[in-house]
C-alpha cells in the first residue's frame, strides 16, 4: 500500500519519473536510442526475453526499432537526466523510507496540515478542521462518505481512484481517456479538441484494462503450464525418435554387412576370372613357345646329321639319305616363322576391358518418407514411418570383364508434336522439350515413349530453351527476347535474367553446382549464380557458341553448331582454350558432357543422307582425345537444328526437327 501511495504521489508531482512498464519510479532509467523512450533497465531485460531471436528491440510505446549489440540491454545507455531527477526526488524526501513514511497533507484547505480522513465523495484529503466542518454542515455534506486515514494507510479501506488535474483547465479532473490520441483528458478538453474521437471514462477504461491484464495473466499461466507439459512430452518423443532412428541405423548396418559379403564374393569371382584369363593366355603363349623350341631342336638334329666330315666317303645309299635330309632341312628353314600369334594373344588380352557397374547400382537402399508434418507428435510419427528399403540383390555388382566392343543403338524414337527448339535432361531416362513456331508449353518425354505436359509454369509462353536444376527449379529463355525466367519447383517466378549483348536467342545449361550457363550466338558464355540474380562470370570464346555444357571441374564445352566454322572447343573459366574439333564442310557438330566428364560429339553429315555418327572423347586437360567411334545410327533427320543431351552414363537423347531418339550406350 505504501508503494502505491509513493507511485501516486510521484505521478502527480513528477510524472516523468514513472516507468511505463512497471508503473513505478524508475530504477536505472535506460533509454532506447531510436525513439528516446525511457524504461527501467530491469523492465527492458524482462521485455527483451521476447526478442532473443532478433537483433533488435521493438519499443513497447511507439513500436520503433532499436538495434541491439551482442550485450543486448546492458549495452544501452542510461538516461542521465531522468536518473538525476529520481535521485533528487528521493533526496528531498529523505530517501525511499522517508517517502514511504510521509503523511498525506490536507487538500481541502490551504493549511497543509496532516490529513486525518478522506472524503470519497469530494475525493479530498481533510485535516481535523475540515473533517469537523464536514460533520457540522449536515445539509451540505450529510451524504458524503468519509473514511479514516489510519484505515487507508493500513489498507483496510480503499479511497478509490484519484484523478490528476487538467494542466489546461486547472479545476477539472482528467477523468476521460481518448482512444485515438492515447491520452487522459478532462471533459472540457473533449469538447475542445477531441469531439470526433472515441472517448472512454477513465475509471471504466482502467477497469477494462485491468480485466484484460488479468485475462492475459491467466492465459499466460495456462500457456506456461501447457508448454511445460509439451516440453516433457517432447523429451518423451525424443527418446522414441532416437529408438526409431537407431532401428534404421541397425537395418542399414545389417544390409551393409550382407552387401559387403556379397561384394567380397563378387570381387573373388572377378579375381578368379582374371586369373583364369591370365592362365589361358599363358597356356597359349607356352604352346607357341614349345612349338618354336621343337623346331629349333629339329633344326639342330638335322644340321648335325648333314654337317659331317665323312660326307665325301659316303656310299651311294648313304649319300642319297643325306641329300634327302638336306632337302628337308632346307624346307624347314624356308617355312615361315609365326611372328603374329603371340602379338595376337597380347592384343586379345589388351582388348579385354573392365566394365564398371553403373554408379547407381551400388546402393544399400534408401530411407523412404511417407509424410510431411511439423509438430512434435508428427516428428515422432515421421521418424517411426521412416522405412529402410534395401536395394535389389541384382543391383549389387562391381562390374564385369568384357571385350572391347562398344556400341550405340537407338532404343526409342518419338514423334514430336512440333519443331524442337530446345531440350534438357529431366531425369535419368527422360527429357524436357520446348517447341518453336505455333506450339507452346513444355513436354516431358521418357525413354518408353511416355509423354506429359509440364504444368508448373504457364503453358502459353513461347519458350526458346530450358534447363532443370537439381532441386527441380526451372530456367526458361523466352523466344525473341533477351530475358530468361527462374521458376521454383512449385512454379512461382523467382528471378528474371537479362542479357543485353547479342541476339535475343538464349541457349541454357547448368553446371554441377546449378549455376545457370547462357550462350546467345556470340563469343561469350555467361555464368549466373543458381538463383539467376547475379552474373558471376563472363568467359570470352574464340568462336561463336550455339550450345554449351560443363564438366564437374568447371570446364566449359561449347558447340558452334550452325556457324560457318563448326567446332567443339573446351575452355576453362579464364577463357583459355584447348585445340578445337573442326568438322568438314556440310557436317554439323553437337556436344554433350555426361556425369563422368566424358564428352559425346554427334556429327550430322548433310550430304550422306544426314548420317549421324556419335564419338566418345576423354578430356586431356583442355583437349579432347578420341576414345570410341560408333557406327552410324539409323535415324530419320529433316532439319539442321539438333540437340544432344546425356541422361546417364549409358543413355543419350538426340533430337532433330520433329524427331526425338533415345540412344543406349554400351562401352
HELIX and SHEET records of a PDB file:
HELIX    1   1 UNK A    2  UNK A   13  1                                  12    
HELIX    2   2 UNK A   15  UNK A   17  5                                   3    
HELIX    3   3 UNK A   41  UNK A   48  1                                   8    
HELIX    4   4 UNK A   49  UNK A   51  5                                   3    
HELIX    5   5 UNK A   72  UNK A   75  5                                   4    
HELIX    6   6 UNK A   80  UNK A   92  1                                  13    
HELIX    7   7 UNK A   95  UNK A  101  1                                   7    
HELIX    8   8 UNK A  128  UNK A  136  1                                   9    
HELIX    9   9 UNK A  138  UNK A  141  1                                   4    
HELIX   10  10 UNK A  149  UNK A  153  1                                   5    
HELIX   11  11 UNK A  187  UNK A  193  1                                   7    
HELIX   12  12 UNK A  202  UNK A  306  1                                 105    
HELIX   13  13 UNK A  309  UNK A  313  5                                   5    
HELIX   14  14 UNK A  316  UNK A  334  1                                  19    
HELIX   15  15 UNK A  341  UNK A  351  1                                  11    
HELIX   16  16 UNK A  359  UNK A  361  5                                   3    
HELIX   17  17 UNK A  376  UNK A  385  1                                  10    
HELIX   18  18 UNK A  393  UNK A  395  5                                   3    
SHEET    1   A 2 UNK A  29  UNK A  31  0                                        
SHEET    2   A 2 UNK A  38  UNK A  40 -1                                        
SHEET    1   B 2 UNK A  56  UNK A  58  0                                        
SHEET    2   B 2 UNK A  65  UNK A  67 -1                                        
SHEET    1   C 3 UNK A 124  UNK A 126  0                                        
SHEET    2   C 3 UNK A 117  UNK A 119 -1                                        
SHEET    3   C 3 UNK A 146  UNK A 148 -1                                        
SHEET    1   D 3 UNK A 183  UNK A 185  0                                        
SHEET    2   D 3 UNK A 176  UNK A 178 -1                                        
SHEET    3   D 3 UNK A 199  UNK A 201 -1                                        
SHEET    1   E 2 UNK A 352  UNK A 356  0                                        
SHEET    2   E 2 UNK A 399  UNK A 403 -1                                        
SHEET    1   F 2 UNK A 365  UNK A 368  0                                        
SHEET    2   F 2 UNK A 387  UNK A 390 -1                                        
SHEET    1   G 4 UNK A 407  UNK A 415  0                                        
SHEET    2   G 4 UNK A 659  UNK A 666 -1                                        
SHEET    3   G 4 UNK A 651  UNK A 656 -1                                        
SHEET    4   G 4 UNK A 642  UNK A 648 -1                                        
SHEET    1   H 4 UNK A 420  UNK A 427  0                                        
SHEET    2   H 4 UNK A 430  UNK A 435 -1                                        
SHEET    3   H 4 UNK A 442  UNK A 446 -1                                        
SHEET    4   H 4 UNK A 451  UNK A 453 -1                                        
SHEET    1   I 4 UNK A 463  UNK A 468  0                                        
SHEET    2   I 4 UNK A 474  UNK A 478 -1                                        
SHEET    3   I 4 UNK A 483  UNK A 487 -1                                        
SHEET    4   I 4 UNK A 493  UNK A 498 -1                                        
SHEET    1   J 4 UNK A 507  UNK A 510  0                                        
SHEET    2   J 4 UNK A 516  UNK A 519 -1                                        
SHEET    3   J 4 UNK A 524  UNK A 528 -1                                        
SHEET    4   J 4 UNK A 535  UNK A 540 -1                                        
SHEET    1   K 4 UNK A 547  UNK A 550  0                                        
SHEET    2   K 4 UNK A 556  UNK A 559 -1                                        
SHEET    3   K 4 UNK A 567  UNK A 571 -1                                        
SHEET    4   K 4 UNK A 581  UNK A 582 -1                                        
SHEET    1   L 4 UNK A 587  UNK A 593  0                                        
SHEET    2   L 4 UNK A 599  UNK A 605 -1                                        
SHEET    3   L 4 UNK A 611  UNK A 620 -1                                        
SHEET    4   L 4 UNK A 623  UNK A 629 -1                                        
END                                                                             
